[in-house]
Amino acid sequence: MNAIDVLDGGLLTTVQDLGRTGWQRFGVPVSGAMDAWALCAANRLVGNEEGAAALEITLAGPVLRIDGDGVIGVTGADLGASLNGRPLPLWQAVAVRDGAELAFSGRRAGMRAYLAVAGAIDVPAVLGSRSTFTRARLGGFQGRALAAGDRVPVGPCPIARGLEGRRLPREAVPSFGPARTVRVVMGPQDAAFTAEGIRTFLSESFTLTAQSDRVGCRLSGPPIAHLGGADIVSDATACGAVQVSGDGMPIVLMADRGTTGGYTKIATVATADLPILAQAAPGDRLRFTAVGIDEARAALRLERAKLDRIGPEEAATAPAPEIFEEDSGSSLAAAAYVELAGALGVPEAGRAEHGHALRAPMPGLVVSVGVAPGDVVAAGQPLLVIEAMKMQSPVRAPRGGCVARVFVQAGMQVEGGAALVEFEAAARRKD
C-alpha cells in the first residue's frame, strides 16, 4: 500500500500513536490514542509495532480510498465499517486491493474506531511521536484532522504475506454499553473531600455530557463535596485523573489534557479501564469503584495478556452475525440511542413518532438547516449541522429524494433519536 486518499474526512479523524512522552515538563501534552488498547490491537493485527501510527476515527467515520494492495485492521468502536460496500469484519486483518473504498455508515457501539494499515501511517514524527494535537496544530497530518483531498502516506511493509485472517478471539473482544463501572485508585487529593463527598463519588451514577472531548470526559450527577475549596497549587496531571471542580462535578482527564491542573483530584482511573471512558458516548452512565494499586496492576496485566491471543485463524466465509449493511448512519445511531433512552427512562413520546424520518445520531444543538420542504436532495448531501462534544457534524441524506418535512430549526436543542428531516423517494414524486 502506498497511501490512503481521503474522500470525506468524517467528524474527527486524526493520526494517533501511543503519544508524545517526555515533554510534559515543557507544557506539551502527551496526546495519542484515547483507547490505547484498541490501537495496540489494530497494529498487532497487521504486523506493526504496537505503538505505530494509525487513524483514530470518532463517531462519524471518513470515506477512504486505498492506493495499492495491502492489509488493514479496524478495532475499537463499531461505526459500521464497510469495504467496497460490504460489511468489514472488526478485530481482524483484512486484505485490500488497489482502489478499494473504506467507509463508515454510523455508530452502533462505542465512540472511537482505529484503522491500522500494514506498514503504518508514515507522517513525520514531531518530538518523537506522530500523534495529532489539534489545538496546537502539532504532529499528525499537518497538525489537523483529515479532510477531503488529503493523501496520507503509508510506510513499507516487509511482512505483508500471512497477515490476512489474523484476529482477536471473539471472547477477548471488549463490549460497549450505556452503563459501566470504572475502577479507580483513590488520590492523590482524596483527603480534600468530605466523607459524604467520597461516598457520593463511589456510590452514585454519573452521566457523560456532550461537553466531553479528547481533553477530558465531563460528567454530571450529584455534586461531590469538598472539605474546603476546589483549588490547589497546580501540579502534574495523569491520564485518568479525576478532577472535581468548584461545582462538585468530576472531569476525567484524557489524552489531550493539560500537563498541569489546579483542581483537586479525588482519584485516578485504572489504566485497564481507560478504554471505557474513551468509548463512552454522551448519555452513557458511569459508576466508580475503588481498588488498590496491586489490583489495578493485575487488571492491566490481564488486558495485556488478551493482546497476546491475536493470531491466525481460519477465515470466516461470511460476516459475523452482528454485522449488517445499512445505508443510513443516522438511523443506526438513532436506534442505538433509542435503546439507551429506554434504559434511562426517557419518555417514548417524540421518539416513536415520524418512524421514517432521518434522526439525530446523538443529543446536540442544531447549528444550521440547509433544506426546506420540497427541496430535492442527492445521496450524501448535507441537510443540517449538529454540534455535539464541541464538534460540528453534518447530517447527510442517506439517499436521494424530495424533502417532505423539516422538524427542526437552527438554535434548537435535540435529543438523540429525535426526528430531523423526513423525505420521500424521488421516484415517488408527482410533479
C-alpha positions in Angstrom: 0.0 0.0 0.0 1.3 3.4 -0.9 -1.2 5.8 0.6 -4.7 6.5 1.7 -6.7 9.1 -0.2 -9.4 10.9 1.8 -12.7 11.4 0.1 -14.5 12.5 3.2 -12.8 13.3 6.5 -15.7 12.3 8.8 -16.4 14.1 12.0 -12.9 13.9 13.6 -10.3 11.5 12.0 -6.7 12.0 13.2 -3.4 10.3 13.2 -2.5 8.9 16.6 0.1 6.6 18.1 0.8 6.0 21.8 1.6 9.6 22.5 4.3 12.2 22.9 6.0 11.2 26.2 8.9 13.0 27.9 7.7 16.6 27.0 5.1 17.3 29.7 7.7 19.3 31.7 7.8 21.7 28.8 4.0 22.0 28.6 3.5 19.7 25.7 0.5 17.3 26.2 1.0 13.5 25.6 -2.0 13.2 23.2 -2.0 9.8 21.5 -4.9 7.3 21.1 -7.8 7.7 23.5 -8.3 3.9 23.5 -4.6 2.8 23.6 -5.6 -0.9 23.9 -7.6 -0.8 20.7 -4.8 1.0 18.9 -2.3 -1.7 20.0 -4.7 -4.5 18.9 -5.1 -2.9 15.5 -1.4 -2.7 15.0 -0.8 -6.2 16.1 -3.4 -7.5 13.7 -1.5 -6.0 10.7 2.1 -6.8 11.9 3.1 -3.4 13.0 4.8 -2.4 16.3 2.2 -1.7 18.9 2.8 2.0 19.1 2.8 2.6 15.3 0.7 5.4 14.0 -2.9 4.7 12.9 -6.1 6.6 12.3 -8.4 7.4 15.2 -12.0 7.7 13.9 -14.5 9.5 16.1 -18.3 8.7 15.9 -18.9 9.5 12.2 -16.3 7.9 10.1 -14.5 9.0 6.9 -14.6 7.7 3.4 -11.2 6.5 2.2 -9.7 5.1 -1.0 -6.8 2.7 -0.8 -3.8 3.3 -3.1 -2.1 -0.1 -3.6 -2.6 -3.6 -2.2 -2.2 -4.1 1.5 -3.7 -5.3 4.8 -5.9 -3.3 7.2 -7.4 -3.9 10.6 -10.2 -1.9 12.3 -10.7 -2.2 16.0 -12.5 -0.3 18.8 -16.0 1.1 18.2 -18.3 -0.4 15.7 -19.0 2.5 13.4 -20.5 0.5 10.6 -17.2 -0.1 8.6 -17.6 -1.4 5.1 -15.2 -2.3 2.3 -16.4 -1.7 -1.2 -20.0 -1.5 0.1 -19.8 -4.8 2.0 -19.6 -5.1 5.8 -16.0 -5.2 7.1 -15.3 -7.6 10.0 -13.8 -5.9 13.0 -10.8 -7.1 15.1 -9.5 -8.9 12.1 -6.7 -8.4 9.5 -8.3 -8.0 6.0 -6.5 -7.9 2.6 -7.4 -4.9 0.5 -6.7 -4.2 -3.2 -5.7 -1.1 -5.1 -8.7 1.3 -5.4 -10.7 -0.3 -2.6 -13.1 2.1 -0.8 -13.5 2.0 3.0 -16.5 3.8 4.6 -18.3 4.0 7.9 -22.1 4.2 7.9 -22.7 5.2 11.5 -22.3 4.4 15.2 -23.6 1.1 16.5 -21.5 0.8 19.7 -18.6 2.8 21.2 -17.2 6.2 20.1 -13.8 5.7 18.5 -12.5 3.2 16.0 -8.9 2.6 15.0 -7.7 1.8 11.5 -4.2 0.4 11.2 -2.5 -0.5 7.9 0.4 -2.8 7.4 3.4 -0.5 7.2 1.7 2.1 9.4 0.8 5.7 8.8 4.0 7.4 7.7 3.6 11.1 8.6 6.7 12.9 10.0 7.4 12.4 13.7 7.3 15.6 15.9 9.0 15.4 19.3 9.2 11.6 18.9 5.6 11.0 18.1 3.2 11.1 15.1 0.2 11.8 17.3 -2.0 14.8 16.5 -2.6 17.6 19.0 -5.1 19.7 17.0 -5.2 22.6 19.5 -1.6 23.4 18.8 -1.5 22.0 15.2 1.2 19.7 16.3 2.1 16.4 14.7 -0.1 14.0 12.7 -1.2 15.1 9.3 -0.3 18.8 9.1 -1.4 19.1 12.8 -5.1 18.7 12.0 -8.0 16.3 11.4 -8.2 14.7 8.0 -10.3 16.4 5.2 -11.4 15.6 1.7 -8.4 15.7 -0.7 -5.8 14.7 1.8 -3.3 11.9 0.8 -2.0 10.1 3.8 1.3 8.3 3.2 1.8 4.6 4.3 5.2 3.1 5.2 6.6 0.0 3.6 5.5 -3.4 4.9 8.2 -6.2 4.7 5.9 -8.9 6.1 2.5 -8.5 4.5 2.4 -12.2 3.5 0.4 -14.3 6.0 -1.2 -11.4 7.8 -4.7 -11.8 6.3 -7.1 -13.5 8.7 -5.2 -12.7 11.9 -7.8 -11.8 14.5 -8.6 -11.3 18.2 -10.7 -14.2 19.6 -14.3 -13.2 20.0 -14.3 -13.8 23.7 -11.5 -11.2 24.1 -13.3 -8.5 22.1 -14.4 -5.7 24.5 -18.1 -4.9 24.8 -19.5 -1.4 24.9 -22.6 -0.4 26.8 -24.5 2.6 28.2 -23.8 1.7 31.9 -20.4 0.7 33.1 -18.3 0.5 36.3 -14.9 2.1 36.2 -12.1 1.1 38.7 -10.2 3.9 40.3 -7.3 4.2 42.7 -8.1 6.9 45.3 -6.0 10.0 45.5 -3.8 12.0 45.3 -6.0 14.6 46.9 -8.9 12.5 48.2 -8.3 13.9 51.7 -9.6 17.2 50.3 -13.2 15.8 50.2 -15.7 15.2 52.9 -16.7 11.6 53.9 -20.1 12.3 52.2 -18.3 13.5 49.1 -16.2 10.3 48.9 -19.4 8.3 49.4 -21.2 10.2 46.6 -18.3 9.6 44.3 -18.2 5.8 44.9 -21.9 5.1 45.2 -23.7 7.4 42.7 -24.1 7.2 39.0 -22.7 9.9 36.7 -23.6 10.7 33.1 -21.2 11.7 30.4 -22.1 15.1 28.9 -21.9 16.4 25.4 -19.1 18.8 26.5 -16.6 15.9 26.7 -13.8 15.7 24.2 -10.2 14.4 23.9 -9.1 16.7 26.8 -11.5 15.2 29.3 -14.7 13.4 30.0 -17.1 15.8 31.7 -19.6 14.1 34.0 -22.9 15.3 35.5 -24.5 13.9 38.6 -24.8 14.7 42.3 -22.2 17.1 43.5 -19.1 15.8 45.3 -18.5 17.8 48.4 -15.1 19.3 49.2 -13.8 20.0 52.7 -12.7 23.4 51.6 -12.3 24.9 48.2 -11.6 23.0 44.9 -8.4 24.9 44.1 -4.9 23.7 44.8 -1.5 24.8 43.7 -1.2 23.4 40.2 0.5 20.1 39.9 1.1 17.4 37.3 -1.8 15.5 35.7 -2.0 11.9 34.7 -4.3 10.3 32.1 -7.4 9.2 34.0 -7.0 11.7 36.8 -10.5 12.6 38.2 -10.6 16.3 38.9 -13.5 17.8 40.8 -14.2 21.4 40.1 -15.8 24.0 42.3 -19.3 22.9 41.2 -18.6 19.4 42.5 -18.7 17.8 39.1 -16.0 15.3 38.1 -13.9 15.6 35.0 -11.8 12.6 33.9 -8.6 13.9 32.2 -7.8 12.1 29.0 -5.2 12.1 26.1 -5.1 15.8 25.3 -5.2 17.0 28.9 -3.1 19.9 30.0 0.2 19.0 31.7 -0.8 20.6 35.0 -4.1 21.3 36.7 -5.3 23.3 39.7 -8.3 21.4 40.8 -8.3 18.7 43.5 -8.1 15.1 42.1 -10.2 12.7 44.0 -8.9 9.5 42.2 -7.2 8.2 39.1 -8.8 5.7 36.7 -7.1 2.3 36.5 -5.2 2.2 33.2 -7.1 -1.0 32.3 -10.4 0.9 32.4 -9.4 4.0 30.4 -10.9 2.4 27.2 -14.3 2.5 29.0 -14.0 6.3 29.1 -12.6 6.5 25.6 -15.6 4.6 24.2 -18.3 6.2 26.3 -20.9 8.4 24.4 -22.8 11.3 25.8 -25.7 10.0 27.9 -23.8 6.9 29.0 -23.8 6.3 32.7 -20.6 5.5 34.8 -20.0 4.4 38.3 -16.7 4.3 40.1 -15.4 1.7 42.5 -12.1 1.9 44.5 -9.4 -0.6 44.1 -5.8 -0.8 45.3 -2.7 -0.3 43.2 -2.0 -4.1 43.1 -5.4 -4.8 41.8 -5.2 -2.1 39.2 -1.8 -3.5 38.0 -3.2 -7.0 37.9 -6.1 -5.8 35.8 -3.7 -4.2 33.3 -1.7 -7.4 33.0 -4.9 -9.3 32.2 -5.7 -6.8 29.4 -2.2 -7.0 28.1 -2.5 -10.8 28.0 -5.5 -10.6 25.7 -3.4 -8.9 23.1 -1.1 -11.9 23.0 -4.1 -14.0 21.8 -4.1 -12.3 18.4 -3.1 -14.8 15.8 -4.2 -16.6 12.6 -7.5 -18.4 12.5 -9.5 -19.9 9.6 -11.1 -17.1 7.7 -14.9 -16.8 8.1 -16.9 -17.5 5.0 -19.5 -14.8 5.9 -19.5 -11.7 8.0 -20.0 -12.1 11.7 -23.7 -12.3 12.6 -23.8 -9.0 14.4 -22.6 -7.1 11.3 -25.2 -6.0 8.8 -25.5 -3.5 6.0 -27.4 -0.2 6.3 -27.2 2.9 4.2 -28.2 5.4 6.8 -25.6 6.1 9.6 -28.1 8.4 11.4 -30.7 5.6 11.7 -28.2 3.2 13.1 -27.0 5.7 15.7 -30.6 6.7 16.5 -31.6 3.0 17.0 -28.7 2.7 19.5 -29.8 5.8 21.3 -33.4 4.7 21.5 -32.3 1.6 23.3 -30.2 3.7 25.6 -33.1 6.2 26.1 -35.3 3.3 27.1 -32.8 2.2 29.7 -32.6 5.7 31.1 -36.4 6.0 31.2 -36.7 8.8 28.6 -40.4 9.1 27.7 -41.3 7.3 24.5 -43.3 10.3 23.1 -41.3 12.1 20.4 -39.1 9.1 19.7 -41.8 6.8 18.2 -43.4 9.5 16.0 -42.2 10.0 12.5 -40.9 6.5 12.2 -39.4 7.0 8.7 -37.6 10.3 9.5 -33.9 10.8 9.5 -32.9 11.1 13.2 -30.3 12.8 15.3 -27.4 10.5 16.0 -26.9 11.9 19.5 -28.0 14.8 21.7 -26.8 18.2 20.4 -27.5 21.7 19.2 -28.9 22.3 15.6 -26.4 24.9 14.2 -27.9 25.3 10.8 -30.5 23.8 8.4 -29.9 23.8 4.7 -33.1 22.3 3.3 -36.8 23.0 3.2 -39.9 21.0 2.3 -40.0 20.4 -1.4 -36.2 20.5 -2.0 -34.7 17.6 -4.0 -31.5 16.3 -2.4 -28.8 13.9 -3.6 -27.5 11.0 -1.6 -24.8 12.2 0.8 -25.9 15.9 0.6 -25.6 17.8 3.9 -29.1 18.6 5.3 -28.2 20.3 8.5 -25.4 20.6 11.1 -25.5 19.4 14.7 -23.0 20.4 17.3 -22.1 17.9 20.0 -19.0 17.2 22.1 -17.6 20.6 20.9 -17.7 19.4 17.3 -20.0 20.3 14.4 -21.1 17.3 12.3 -23.2 17.5 9.1 -26.2 15.2 8.9 -26.4 13.9 5.3 -29.1 12.4 3.2 -28.8 8.6 3.2 -30.3 8.5 -0.4 -31.6 10.9 -3.0 -35.2 12.1 -2.7 -37.5 15.0 -2.0 -37.7 16.6 1.4 -41.2 16.2 2.8 -40.9 17.8 6.3 -38.2 19.5 8.4 -38.8 19.1 12.1 -36.1 21.3 13.5 -34.6 24.8 13.1 -31.3 26.5 13.9 -30.8 27.0 17.6 -32.9 24.0 18.7 -31.5 21.5 21.2 -32.4 18.0 20.2 -32.3 14.6 21.9 -30.6 11.6 20.4 -33.0 9.8 18.1 -35.2 12.9 17.6 -36.8 13.3 14.1 -34.9 15.8 12.0 -35.9 15.5 8.3 -38.4 13.3 6.5 -38.3 12.9 2.8 -39.9 10.9 0.0 -38.1 8.9 -2.6 -37.5 11.0 -5.8 -39.2 8.2 -7.9 -42.4 8.7 -6.0 -42.7 12.4 -6.6 -45.5 13.6 -8.7 -44.8 16.9 -10.4 
